Amino acid sequence: MAVTYRDAGVDIDEANSMIERIKPLGARTKTPFVLEGIGGFAGLCGLPQGLEEPVLVSGTDGVGTKLKVAFALQKHDTIGQDLVAMCVNDVLTTGAQPLFFLDYFATGKLKADTGAAVVRGIADGCVLAGCALLGGETAELPGMYADEEYDLAGFSVGVIDRKNLLGPARIQADDSIIAVPSTGLHSNGYSLARRVIEGEMGAKLTDHCEALGATYGEALLTPTRIYARAVRSLQERLGPDLHALCHVTGGGVPENLPRVLPDGVGAVLDQLRPWPTIFRVIREGGPVELDEMRRTFNLGIGLLCMVKKGREADAVAALAEASEDAYWIGHLTEQSGGERVRYVNDPEDRTP
């Protein structure tokens, strides 16, 4: 009997079934700039009119071991939003308008239901980001991944007029810092979180946690927030008085905030809020030292906005219009040495 591709572990019919299911998902993310979307060898996207010197801005990322939580709960319809968020939020830090998104989905044994659920989450994320799901790649790789598991990668491209780029060149040493909350861990620190919960605490991800009001897995799977609407609102209200944005990802605030600060400038955080409950559960469950928490997790802060001194109230109001509970958290200062980020009056600076 002749050997088929299915005998080798690759099911073309299942792949075709998935493609048919995801075409409508891509269609609902279409923007006026899309020339050709899902289905061809390449997606085509034009640029907005009126840009004097357009600059393309790109970002790529994955969602790390948060996937392990999705596998454990057999819940796959939100992890796609995480993927979009991790890429798009990086692009947004430059002030760029996200244009399109591409995904890469690889699995040991393709299941159209699972794949379509993942892409549905990606489409949801693209709608929130205001960008098009322009295309992607689905790969069935028997022997490379376990049959019930998959991996994801994402790629986002945005555009901005060069004169409007945000970043260190705009920073002033007396800028104020506005914090925009996260929706939990977002997509970083999951290896430590799972080690504490499943290891030191001896719990299962499907166990209910009274402090969280949910299972551990449900709390950990909360989708990463996408800040596209928030950034647009800031740009419209503050204009050139919005100087820089910091996406708080792996490494937390201490590792990420210095990436947008020029030499000789540091940050003082002296109006910190208490952490969301999930971070307290992890810290106490380890226990995990405070410095390790700070450099691993976002601790409730998803985005930091550097704005001109005196525009704090305007920034908070603009973010409120975008449904963000933002708050003034500190300020920048001239600094010649030492830690670039200094914490003062931290309500969580205690022994767990």
Contacts in CASP RR format, 6 or more apart in sequence:
PFRMAT RR
TARGET T0000
AUTHOR 0000-0000-0000
METHOD contacts of the structure
MODEL  1
MAVTYRDAGVDIDEANSMIERIKPLGARTKTPFVLEGIGGFAGLCGLPQG
LEEPVLVSGTDGVGTKLKVAFALQKHDTIGQDLVAMCVNDVLTTGAQPLF
FLDYFATGKLKADTGAAVVRGIADGCVLAGCALLGGETAELPGMYADEEY
DLAGFSVGVIDRKNLLGPARIQADDSIIAVPSTGLHSNGYSLARRVIEGE
MGAKLTDHCEALGATYGEALLTPTRIYARAVRSLQERLGPDLHALCHVTG
GGVPENLPRVLPDGVGAVLDQLRPWPTIFRVIREGGPVELDEMRRTFNLG
IGLLCMVKKGREADAVAALAEASEDAYWIGHLTEQSGGERVRYVNDPEDR
TP
5 11 0 8 1.000
5 12 0 8 1.000
6 12 0 8 1.000
6 13 0 8 1.000
8 142 0 8 1.000
9 109 0 8 1.000
9 140 0 8 1.000
9 142 0 8 1.000
10 110 0 8 1.000
10 140 0 8 1.000
10 142 0 8 1.000
11 109 0 8 1.000
11 110 0 8 1.000
11 140 0 8 1.000
14 110 0 8 1.000
14 111 0 8 1.000
14 112 0 8 1.000
14 140 0 8 1.000
15 110 0 8 1.000
15 112 0 8 1.000
15 138 0 8 1.000
15 140 0 8 1.000
17 112 0 8 1.000
18 110 0 8 1.000
18 112 0 8 1.000
18 115 0 8 1.000
18 116 0 8 1.000
18 119 0 8 1.000
18 138 0 8 1.000
19 39 0 8 1.000
19 138 0 8 1.000
21 112 0 8 1.000
21 116 0 8 1.000
21 119 0 8 1.000
22 38 0 8 1.000
22 115 0 8 1.000
22 116 0 8 1.000
22 119 0 8 1.000
22 120 0 8 1.000
22 123 0 8 1.000
23 38 0 8 1.000
23 39 0 8 1.000
25 116 0 8 1.000
25 119 0 8 1.000
25 120 0 8 1.000
25 122 0 8 1.000
25 123 0 8 1.000
25 133 0 8 1.000
26 37 0 8 1.000
26 38 0 8 1.000
26 119 0 8 1.000
26 123 0 8 1.000
26 126 0 8 1.000
26 132 0 8 1.000
26 133 0 8 1.000
26 135 0 8 1.000
27 38 0 8 1.000
28 123 0 8 1.000
28 127 0 8 1.000
29 123 0 8 1.000
29 126 0 8 1.000
29 127 0 8 1.000
29 130 0 8 1.000
29 131 0 8 1.000
29 132 0 8 1.000
29 133 0 8 1.000
30 37 0 8 1.000
30 132 0 8 1.000
31 99 0 8 1.000
31 100 0 8 1.000
31 130 0 8 1.000
31 131 0 8 1.000
31 132 0 8 1.000
33 45 0 8 1.000
33 46 0 8 1.000
33 47 0 8 1.000
33 48 0 8 1.000
33 99 0 8 1.000
33 100 0 8 1.000
33 132 0 8 1.000
34 43 0 8 1.000
34 44 0 8 1.000
34 45 0 8 1.000
34 46 0 8 1.000
34 100 0 8 1.000
34 132 0 8 1.000
34 134 0 8 1.000
35 43 0 8 1.000
35 44 0 8 1.000
35 45 0 8 1.000
35 46 0 8 1.000
36 42 0 8 1.000
36 43 0 8 1.000
36 44 0 8 1.000
37 43 0 8 1.000
37 44 0 8 1.000
37 132 0 8 1.000
37 134 0 8 1.000
37 135 0 8 1.000
38 133 0 8 1.000
38 134 0 8 1.000
38 135 0 8 1.000
38 136 0 8 1.000
39 135 0 8 1.000
43 100 0 8 1.000
43 134 0 8 1.000
43 135 0 8 1.000
44 134 0 8 1.000
45 99 0 8 1.000
45 100 0 8 1.000
45 132 0 8 1.000
45 134 0 8 1.000
45 157 0 8 1.000
46 99 0 8 1.000
47 54 0 8 1.000
47 99 0 8 1.000
47 159 0 8 1.000
48 97 0 8 1.000
48 159 0 8 1.000
51 159 0 8 1.000
51 160 0 8 1.000
51 161 0 8 1.000
52 161 0 8 1.000
52 162 0 8 1.000
52 163 0 8 1.000
53 161 0 8 1.000
53 162 0 8 1.000
53 163 0 8 1.000
54 159 0 8 1.000
54 160 0 8 1.000
54 161 0 8 1.000
54 162 0 8 1.000
55 96 0 8 1.000
55 159 0 8 1.000
55 160 0 8 1.000
55 161 0 8 1.000
55 162 0 8 1.000
55 165 0 8 1.000
56 157 0 8 1.000
56 158 0 8 1.000
56 159 0 8 1.000
57 91 0 8 1.000
57 94 0 8 1.000
57 95 0 8 1.000
57 96 0 8 1.000
57 157 0 8 1.000
57 158 0 8 1.000
57 159 0 8 1.000
57 160 0 8 1.000
58 91 0 8 1.000
58 155 0 8 1.000
58 156 0 8 1.000
58 157 0 8 1.000
58 158 0 8 1.000
59 87 0 8 1.000
59 90 0 8 1.000
59 91 0 8 1.000
59 155 0 8 1.000
59 156 0 8 1.000
59 157 0 8 1.000
60 87 0 8 1.000
60 153 0 8 1.000
60 154 0 8 1.000
60 155 0 8 1.000
60 156 0 8 1.000
61 83 0 8 1.000
61 86 0 8 1.000
61 87 0 8 1.000
61 90 0 8 1.000
61 153 0 8 1.000
61 154 0 8 1.000
61 187 0 8 1.000
62 83 0 8 1.000
62 86 0 8 1.000
62 87 0 8 1.000
62 152 0 8 1.000
62 153 0 8 1.000
62 154 0 8 1.000
62 187 0 8 1.000
63 79 0 8 1.000
63 80 0 8 1.000
63 82 0 8 1.000
63 83 0 8 1.000
63 86 0 8 1.000
63 152 0 8 1.000
63 187 0 8 1.000
64 187 0 8 1.000
64 190 0 8 1.000
65 189 0 8 1.000
65 190 0 8 1.000
65 191 0 8 1.000
65 194 0 8 1.000
66 79 0 8 1.000
66 82 0 8 1.000
66 185 0 8 1.000
66 187 0 8 1.000
66 190 0 8 1.000
66 220 0 8 1.000
66 221 0 8 1.000
67 79 0 8 1.000
67 149 0 8 1.000
67 150 0 8 1.000
67 151 0 8 1.000
67 152 0 8 1.000
68 190 0 8 1.000
68 194 0 8 1.000
69 190 0 8 1.000
69 194 0 8 1.000
69 205 0 8 1.000
69 217 0 8 1.000
69 220 0 8 1.000
69 221 0 8 1.000
70 76 0 8 1.000
70 78 0 8 1.000
70 79 0 8 1.000
70 221 0 8 1.000
71 148 0 8 1.000
71 149 0 8 1.000
72 205 0 8 1.000
72 206 0 8 1.000
72 217 0 8 1.000
73 205 0 8 1.000
73 206 0 8 1.000
73 215 0 8 1.000
73 217 0 8 1.000
73 218 0 8 1.000
73 221 0 8 1.000
75 221 0 8 1.000
76 114 0 8 1.000
76 115 0 8 1.000
76 117 0 8 1.000
76 118 0 8 1.000
77 117 0 8 1.000
77 118 0 8 1.000
77 120 0 8 1.000
77 121 0 8 1.000
78 121 0 8 1.000
78 124 0 8 1.000
78 221 0 8 1.000
78 223 0 8 1.000
79 118 0 8 1.000
79 121 0 8 1.000
79 152 0 8 1.000
79 221 0 8 1.000
80 103 0 8 1.000
80 118 0 8 1.000
80 119 0 8 1.000
80 121 0 8 1.000
80 122 0 8 1.000
80 124 0 8 1.000
80 125 0 8 1.000
80 152 0 8 1.000
81 121 0 8 1.000
81 122 0 8 1.000
81 124 0 8 1.000
81 125 0 8 1.000
81 128 0 8 1.000
81 223 0 8 1.000
81 224 0 8 1.000
81 226 0 8 1.000
82 186 0 8 1.000
82 187 0 8 1.000
82 223 0 8 1.000
82 224 0 8 1.000
83 103 0 8 1.000
83 122 0 8 1.000
83 152 0 8 1.000
83 153 0 8 1.000
83 154 0 8 1.000
84 101 0 8 1.000
84 121 0 8 1.000
84 122 0 8 1.000
84 125 0 8 1.000
84 126 0 8 1.000
84 128 0 8 1.000
84 129 0 8 1.000
84 154 0 8 1.000
84 156 0 8 1.000
84 226 0 8 1.000
85 125 0 8 1.000
85 129 0 8 1.000
85 186 0 8 1.000
85 187 0 8 1.000
85 223 0 8 1.000
85 224 0 8 1.000
85 225 0 8 1.000
85 226 0 8 1.000
86 154 0 8 1.000
86 186 0 8 1.000
86 187 0 8 1.000
86 224 0 8 1.000
86 249 0 8 1.000
87 101 0 8 1.000
87 154 0 8 1.000
87 155 0 8 1.000
87 156 0 8 1.000
88 98 0 8 1.000
88 101 0 8 1.000
88 125 0 8 1.000
88 129 0 8 1.000
88 131 0 8 1.000
88 156 0 8 1.000
88 226 0 8 1.000
88 228 0 8 1.000
89 224 0 8 1.000
89 226 0 8 1.000
89 227 0 8 1.000
89 247 0 8 1.000
89 249 0 8 1.000
89 303 0 8 1.000
90 156 0 8 1.000
90 247 0 8 1.000
90 249 0 8 1.000
91 98 0 8 1.000
91 156 0 8 1.000
91 157 0 8 1.000
91 158 0 8 1.000
92 98 0 8 1.000
92 227 0 8 1.000
92 228 0 8 1.000
92 231 0 8 1.000
92 245 0 8 1.000
92 247 0 8 1.000
93 166 0 8 1.000
93 167 0 8 1.000
93 244 0 8 1.000
93 245 0 8 1.000
93 246 0 8 1.000
93 247 0 8 1.000
93 260 0 8 1.000
94 160 0 8 1.000
94 165 0 8 1.000
94 166 0 8 1.000
94 167 0 8 1.000
94 245 0 8 1.000
95 160 0 8 1.000
95 164 0 8 1.000
95 165 0 8 1.000
95 166 0 8 1.000
95 231 0 8 1.000
95 235 0 8 1.000
95 245 0 8 1.000
96 158 0 8 1.000
96 159 0 8 1.000
96 160 0 8 1.000
97 158 0 8 1.000
97 159 0 8 1.000
97 160 0 8 1.000
98 129 0 8 1.000
98 130 0 8 1.000
98 131 0 8 1.000
98 156 0 8 1.000
98 157 0 8 1.000
98 158 0 8 1.000
98 228 0 8 1.000
99 131 0 8 1.000
99 132 0 8 1.000
99 157 0 8 1.000
99 158 0 8 1.000
99 159 0 8 1.000
100 131 0 8 1.000
100 132 0 8 1.000
100 133 0 8 1.000
100 134 0 8 1.000
100 156 0 8 1.000
100 157 0 8 1.000
100 158 0 8 1.000
101 122 0 8 1.000
101 126 0 8 1.000
101 129 0 8 1.000
101 131 0 8 1.000
101 132 0 8 1.000
101 133 0 8 1.000
101 134 0 8 1.000
101 154 0 8 1.000
101 155 0 8 1.000
101 156 0 8 1.000
101 157 0 8 1.000
102 133 0 8 1.000
102 134 0 8 1.000
102 135 0 8 1.000
102 136 0 8 1.000
102 137 0 8 1.000
102 154 0 8 1.000
102 155 0 8 1.000
102 156 0 8 1.000
103 119 0 8 1.000
103 122 0 8 1.000
103 133 0 8 1.000
103 135 0 8 1.000
103 136 0 8 1.000
103 137 0 8 1.000
103 152 0 8 1.000
103 153 0 8 1.000
103 154 0 8 1.000
103 155 0 8 1.000
104 136 0 8 1.000
104 137 0 8 1.000
104 139 0 8 1.000
104 152 0 8 1.000
104 153 0 8 1.000
104 154 0 8 1.000
104 155 0 8 1.000
105 115 0 8 1.000
105 118 0 8 1.000
105 119 0 8 1.000
105 136 0 8 1.000
105 137 0 8 1.000
105 138 0 8 1.000
105 139 0 8 1.000
105 150 0 8 1.000
105 151 0 8 1.000
105 152 0 8 1.000
106 138 0 8 1.000
106 139 0 8 1.000
106 140 0 8 1.000
106 141 0 8 1.000
106 144 0 8 1.000
106 145 0 8 1.000
106 150 0 8 1.000
106 151 0 8 1.000
106 152 0 8 1.000
107 114 0 8 1.000
107 115 0 8 1.000
107 139 0 8 1.000
107 140 0 8 1.000
107 141 0 8 1.000
107 145 0 8 1.000
107 147 0 8 1.000
107 149 0 8 1.000
107 150 0 8 1.000
107 151 0 8 1.000
108 140 0 8 1.000
108 141 0 8 1.000
108 142 0 8 1.000
108 143 0 8 1.000
108 144 0 8 1.000
108 145 0 8 1.000
108 146 0 8 1.000
108 147 0 8 1.000
108 149 0 8 1.000
108 150 0 8 1.000
109 140 0 8 1.000
109 142 0 8 1.000
109 147 0 8 1.000
109 148 0 8 1.000
110 138 0 8 1.000
110 140 0 8 1.000
114 150 0 8 1.000
115 138 0 8 1.000
115 150 0 8 1.000
118 150 0 8 1.000
118 152 0 8 1.000
119 133 0 8 1.000
122 133 0 8 1.000
123 133 0 8 1.000
125 226 0 8 1.000
126 132 0 8 1.000
126 133 0 8 1.000
128 226 0 8 1.000
128 228 0 8 1.000
128 229 0 8 1.000
129 156 0 8 1.000
129 226 0 8 1.000
129 228 0 8 1.000
130 228 0 8 1.000
131 156 0 8 1.000
131 158 0 8 1.000
131 228 0 8 1.000
145 151 0 8 1.000
166 242 0 8 1.000
166 243 0 8 1.000
166 244 0 8 1.000
166 245 0 8 1.000
167 243 0 8 1.000
167 244 0 8 1.000
167 245 0 8 1.000
167 260 0 8 1.000
168 244 0 8 1.000
168 260 0 8 1.000
168 261 0 8 1.000
168 262 0 8 1.000
169 262 0 8 1.000
170 240 0 8 1.000
170 243 0 8 1.000
170 244 0 8 1.000
171 243 0 8 1.000
171 244 0 8 1.000
171 260 0 8 1.000
171 261 0 8 1.000
171 262 0 8 1.000
171 265 0 8 1.000
171 306 0 8 1.000
171 332 0 8 1.000
172 243 0 8 1.000
172 308 0 8 1.000
172 309 0 8 1.000
172 332 0 8 1.000
173 264 0 8 1.000
173 265 0 8 1.000
173 332 0 8 1.000
173 333 0 8 1.000
173 334 0 8 1.000
174 309 0 8 1.000
174 331 0 8 1.000
174 332 0 8 1.000
174 333 0 8 1.000
175 243 0 8 1.000
175 244 0 8 1.000
175 306 0 8 1.000
175 307 0 8 1.000
175 308 0 8 1.000
175 309 0 8 1.000
175 331 0 8 1.000
175 332 0 8 1.000
176 306 0 8 1.000
176 307 0 8 1.000
176 308 0 8 1.000
176 309 0 8 1.000
176 310 0 8 1.000
176 311 0 8 1.000
176 312 0 8 1.000
176 315 0 8 1.000
176 328 0 8 1.000
176 330 0 8 1.000
176 331 0 8 1.000
176 332 0 8 1.000
177 267 0 8 1.000
177 269 0 8 1.000
177 304 0 8 1.000
177 305 0 8 1.000
177 306 0 8 1.000
177 307 0 8 1.000
177 328 0 8 1.000
177 329 0 8 1.000
177 330 0 8 1.000
177 331 0 8 1.000
177 332 0 8 1.000
178 304 0 8 1.000
178 305 0 8 1.000
178 307 0 8 1.000
178 312 0 8 1.000
178 315 0 8 1.000
178 316 0 8 1.000
178 319 0 8 1.000
178 326 0 8 1.000
178 327 0 8 1.000
178 328 0 8 1.000
178 329 0 8 1.000
179 273 0 8 1.000
179 301 0 8 1.000
179 302 0 8 1.000
179 303 0 8 1.000
179 304 0 8 1.000
179 305 0 8 1.000
179 326 0 8 1.000
179 327 0 8 1.000
179 328 0 8 1.000
179 329 0 8 1.000
180 227 0 8 1.000
180 230 0 8 1.000
180 301 0 8 1.000
180 302 0 8 1.000
180 303 0 8 1.000
180 304 0 8 1.000
180 305 0 8 1.000
180 319 0 8 1.000
180 324 0 8 1.000
180 326 0 8 1.000
181 225 0 8 1.000
181 300 0 8 1.000
181 301 0 8 1.000
181 302 0 8 1.000
181 324 0 8 1.000
181 325 0 8 1.000
181 326 0 8 1.000
182 224 0 8 1.000
182 225 0 8 1.000
182 248 0 8 1.000
182 276 0 8 1.000
182 298 0 8 1.000
182 300 0 8 1.000
182 301 0 8 1.000
182 302 0 8 1.000
183 222 0 8 1.000
183 223 0 8 1.000
183 224 0 8 1.000
183 225 0 8 1.000
184 219 0 8 1.000
184 222 0 8 1.000
184 276 0 8 1.000
184 278 0 8 1.000
184 279 0 8 1.000
184 298 0 8 1.000
184 300 0 8 1.000
185 193 0 8 1.000
185 220 0 8 1.000
185 222 0 8 1.000
185 278 0 8 1.000
185 279 0 8 1.000
185 297 0 8 1.000
185 298 0 8 1.000
186 224 0 8 1.000
186 225 0 8 1.000
186 249 0 8 1.000
186 298 0 8 1.000
186 302 0 8 1.000
187 224 0 8 1.000
187 249 0 8 1.000
188 249 0 8 1.000
188 250 0 8 1.000
188 251 0 8 1.000
188 252 0 8 1.000
188 296 0 8 1.000
188 297 0 8 1.000
188 298 0 8 1.000
189 250 0 8 1.000
189 296 0 8 1.000
189 297 0 8 1.000
190 220 0 8 1.000
192 282 0 8 1.000
192 288 0 8 1.000
192 292 0 8 1.000
192 296 0 8 1.000
193 220 0 8 1.000
193 282 0 8 1.000
194 205 0 8 1.000
194 220 0 8 1.000
196 282 0 8 1.000
196 285 0 8 1.000
196 286 0 8 1.000
196 288 0 8 1.000
197 203 0 8 1.000
197 205 0 8 1.000
197 216 0 8 1.000
197 281 0 8 1.000
197 282 0 8 1.000
197 285 0 8 1.000
198 204 0 8 1.000
198 205 0 8 1.000
200 285 0 8 1.000
200 286 0 8 1.000
201 285 0 8 1.000
201 286 0 8 1.000
203 209 0 8 1.000
203 216 0 8 1.000
204 216 0 8 1.000
205 215 0 8 1.000
205 216 0 8 1.000
205 217 0 8 1.000
205 220 0 8 1.000
206 215 0 8 1.000
206 216 0 8 1.000
206 217 0 8 1.000
207 215 0 8 1.000
207 216 0 8 1.000
208 214 0 8 1.000
208 215 0 8 1.000
209 215 0 8 1.000
209 216 0 8 1.000
209 219 0 8 1.000
209 281 0 8 1.000
211 277 0 8 1.000
211 280 0 8 1.000
211 281 0 8 1.000
212 218 0 8 1.000
212 219 0 8 1.000
212 277 0 8 1.000
212 278 0 8 1.000
212 281 0 8 1.000
213 219 0 8 1.000
219 278 0 8 1.000
220 278 0 8 1.000
225 302 0 8 1.000
227 247 0 8 1.000
227 302 0 8 1.000
227 303 0 8 1.000
227 324 0 8 1.000
229 322 0 8 1.000
229 323 0 8 1.000
230 303 0 8 1.000
230 319 0 8 1.000
230 322 0 8 1.000
230 324 0 8 1.000
230 326 0 8 1.000
231 245 0 8 1.000
232 322 0 8 1.000
233 318 0 8 1.000
233 319 0 8 1.000
233 321 0 8 1.000
233 322 0 8 1.000
234 242 0 8 1.000
234 305 0 8 1.000
234 307 0 8 1.000
234 315 0 8 1.000
234 318 0 8 1.000
234 319 0 8 1.000
235 242 0 8 1.000
236 318 0 8 1.000
237 314 0 8 1.000
237 315 0 8 1.000
237 317 0 8 1.000
237 318 0 8 1.000
237 321 0 8 1.000
238 307 0 8 1.000
238 308 0 8 1.000
238 311 0 8 1.000
238 314 0 8 1.000
238 315 0 8 1.000
238 318 0 8 1.000
241 307 0 8 1.000
241 308 0 8 1.000
241 311 0 8 1.000
241 314 0 8 1.000
242 305 0 8 1.000
242 306 0 8 1.000
242 307 0 8 1.000
242 315 0 8 1.000
243 306 0 8 1.000
243 307 0 8 1.000
243 308 0 8 1.000
244 260 0 8 1.000
244 261 0 8 1.000
244 305 0 8 1.000
244 306 0 8 1.000
245 260 0 8 1.000
245 303 0 8 1.000
245 304 0 8 1.000
245 305 0 8 1.000
245 306 0 8 1.000
246 253 0 8 1.000
246 256 0 8 1.000
246 257 0 8 1.000
246 259 0 8 1.000
246 260 0 8 1.000
246 303 0 8 1.000
246 304 0 8 1.000
246 305 0 8 1.000
246 306 0 8 1.000
247 256 0 8 1.000
247 302 0 8 1.000
247 303 0 8 1.000
248 256 0 8 1.000
248 257 0 8 1.000
248 298 0 8 1.000
248 301 0 8 1.000
248 302 0 8 1.000
248 303 0 8 1.000
248 304 0 8 1.000
249 256 0 8 1.000
249 298 0 8 1.000
250 256 0 8 1.000
250 296 0 8 1.000
250 298 0 8 1.000
251 295 0 8 1.000
251 296 0 8 1.000
252 294 0 8 1.000
252 295 0 8 1.000
252 296 0 8 1.000
252 297 0 8 1.000
252 298 0 8 1.000
252 299 0 8 1.000
253 269 0 8 1.000
253 294 0 8 1.000
253 298 0 8 1.000
253 299 0 8 1.000
253 301 0 8 1.000
253 304 0 8 1.000
253 341 0 8 1.000
254 294 0 8 1.000
254 295 0 8 1.000
254 339 0 8 1.000
254 340 0 8 1.000
254 341 0 8 1.000
255 295 0 8 1.000
257 267 0 8 1.000
257 304 0 8 1.000
257 340 0 8 1.000
257 341 0 8 1.000
258 266 0 8 1.000
258 340 0 8 1.000
258 341 0 8 1.000
260 306 0 8 1.000
261 267 0 8 1.000
261 332 0 8 1.000
261 340 0 8 1.000
264 334 0 8 1.000
264 335 0 8 1.000
264 336 0 8 1.000
264 337 0 8 1.000
265 332 0 8 1.000
265 333 0 8 1.000
265 334 0 8 1.000
265 335 0 8 1.000
266 332 0 8 1.000
266 333 0 8 1.000
266 334 0 8 1.000
266 335 0 8 1.000
266 340 0 8 1.000
266 341 0 8 1.000
266 342 0 8 1.000
267 330 0 8 1.000
267 331 0 8 1.000
267 332 0 8 1.000
267 333 0 8 1.000
267 340 0 8 1.000
267 341 0 8 1.000
267 342 0 8 1.000
268 330 0 8 1.000
268 331 0 8 1.000
268 332 0 8 1.000
268 333 0 8 1.000
268 342 0 8 1.000
268 344 0 8 1.000
269 329 0 8 1.000
269 330 0 8 1.000
269 341 0 8 1.000
269 342 0 8 1.000
269 343 0 8 1.000
269 344 0 8 1.000
269 346 0 8 1.000
270 329 0 8 1.000
270 330 0 8 1.000
270 343 0 8 1.000
270 344 0 8 1.000
270 345 0 8 1.000
271 327 0 8 1.000
271 328 0 8 1.000
271 329 0 8 1.000
271 330 0 8 1.000
271 345 0 8 1.000
272 329 0 8 1.000
272 343 0 8 1.000
272 345 0 8 1.000
272 346 0 8 1.000
272 347 0 8 1.000
272 348 0 8 1.000
273 300 0 8 1.000
273 327 0 8 1.000
273 329 0 8 1.000
273 347 0 8 1.000
274 347 0 8 1.000
274 348 0 8 1.000
275 283 0 8 1.000
275 299 0 8 1.000
275 300 0 8 1.000
275 348 0 8 1.000
276 300 0 8 1.000
279 293 0 8 1.000
279 297 0 8 1.000
279 299 0 8 1.000
279 300 0 8 1.000
280 348 0 8 1.000
282 288 0 8 1.000
282 293 0 8 1.000
282 297 0 8 1.000
283 290 0 8 1.000
283 293 0 8 1.000
283 348 0 8 1.000
283 352 0 8 1.000
284 352 0 8 1.000
285 352 0 8 1.000
286 352 0 8 1.000
287 352 0 8 1.000
288 296 0 8 1.000
288 352 0 8 1.000
290 348 0 8 1.000
290 349 0 8 1.000
293 299 0 8 1.000
293 348 0 8 1.000
294 343 0 8 1.000
299 348 0 8 1.000
301 329 0 8 1.000
304 329 0 8 1.000
305 315 0 8 1.000
305 319 0 8 1.000
305 326 0 8 1.000
306 332 0 8 1.000
307 314 0 8 1.000
307 315 0 8 1.000
309 331 0 8 1.000
312 328 0 8 1.000
315 326 0 8 1.000
316 326 0 8 1.000
316 327 0 8 1.000
316 328 0 8 1.000
319 326 0 8 1.000
320 326 0 8 1.000
343 349 0 8 1.000
END
